[in-house]
Amino acid sequence: MTHPSSLLTPTNLIAATANILEGGGYQSIRKGFPEWSTISTRLFEDAYNVVGVAVFTTCSDLLLSWADLQGSLVDVISRQVGRTENKAWDGYLVLLTAGIAPSGDLDIEAIRRDTKWLRKLVATGEDLNDASDVERLLRPLLPLRTEQGSISQDSALDLLPDLLAESGIGRDTTRVIVKSFIEQKPLMEALHRSRGSQ
């Protein structure tokens, strides 16, 4: 069964996933991996992760195919990393469908919790209403973003004297410590010097 109000077709889901991962610094890998370069599968990598993405029309298709896809992705990673080498990548399998999971079905949750070979990120029609839901699912794979207008280190340090003054710590004392911290000088020495000069 599919989500009746969803505009997320398998094509839209694969495109949204590719855009989000590539925007997060991943490269799409197509050459040499035909099983991961189909209409419903893609392979991506960055310096730390290999991500296989598979999109399904229905939830039952996802449930029937995920184990084979996991084996295929493990094989891809194994071919690239020799047995004597240290682990070079983390592997992720992203499974998406606009289809609705059967009520009370625990199979999807079991896939999410299964980390035996790869970590799995799974979303069904209940989780996906638009492309922002795809980005939310992929957030663990993406670099941290700072929001515009967030407090910078400088402005946070500028706020510290006033914040600590509310707890009874003098503004001048805090300013001396912050100045020494920024200049990477011994904090206690600067504090003692400032007290001796008062």
SULBELCOR-V90441 format. One record per pair of residues at least 24 apart in sequence whose C-alpha atoms are under 8 Angstrom apart, sorted by the first residue. I is the first residue (numbers start at 1). GAP is how many residues later the second one is. Records with the same first field share a line. If there is no record, write none. Layout:
I = GAP, GAP
This chain:
1 = 57, 58, 98, 99, 100
2 = 55, 56, 96, 97, 98, 123
3 = 95, 96, 97, 122, 123
6 = 92, 119, 122, 123, 124
7 = 122, 123
8 = 90, 120, 121, 122, 123
9 = 48, 89
10 = 30, 45, 46, 47, 87, 88
11 = 28, 29
13 = 42, 83, 118, 121
14 = 26, 27, 28, 39, 40, 41
16 = 115, 118
17 = 36, 117, 118
18 = 24
20 = 115, 118
21 = 117, 121
24 = 118, 119
25 = 117
33 = 43
47 = 42
48 = 40, 41, 42
49 = 40, 41, 42, 43
50 = 27, 39, 40, 41, 42
51 = 40, 41, 42, 43
52 = 39, 40, 41, 42
53 = 40, 41, 42, 43
54 = 39, 40, 41, 42
55 = 40, 41, 42
56 = 39, 40, 41, 42, 43
57 = 40, 41, 42
58 = 39, 40, 41, 42
59 = 38, 39, 40, 41, 42, 65
60 = 41
62 = 33, 34, 35
63 = 44, 45
66 = 29
70 = 47, 48
74 = 43, 44
90 = 28
91 = 27, 28
92 = 26, 27, 28, 29
93 = 25, 26, 27, 28
94 = 26, 27, 28
95 = 25, 26, 27, 28
96 = 26, 27, 28
97 = 26, 27, 28
98 = 26, 27, 28, 30
99 = 25, 26
100 = 24, 25, 26
101 = 24, 25
